[in-house]
Amino acid sequence: MEQREHRHAGPTPARTAPGRRRGSTESLGALLPKLLDEVGLGATASAVAVIRAWDDALGPDFRAHCRPDGVRNGVIHARVRDSAWMQRIQLEKPRIFARLRAALGDSAPSQLRLRIGPL
């Protein structure tokens, strides 16, 4: 009997998941919103992004006097310390929303509802 010599030609090619092309990569930042939408958490992820951008959009002079409670249907719901701060923040809404649009793009909320309450 003749023995054949087995030669290994190099590393075995990497396997890819079914339906995925080898070499196509997406960043985690691009994949995560898609995954959250697929499992029904897309709105939650959008609300978290808004709340994270809120402090920067509000600015250092205002953030200690106003806290977001959440985002529902494109509306930020927030609490303010008192009526004087409510009025000041109402006057700053165009600047706040411009900063949110710069940070979040089209997914930025378009309305703000304020109420007086404990921070």
Helices and strands as residue ranges (DSSP letters): H 28-38, H 42-58, G 63-65, E 66-72, E 75-80, H 83-91, H 93-104, G 105-107, E 111-116
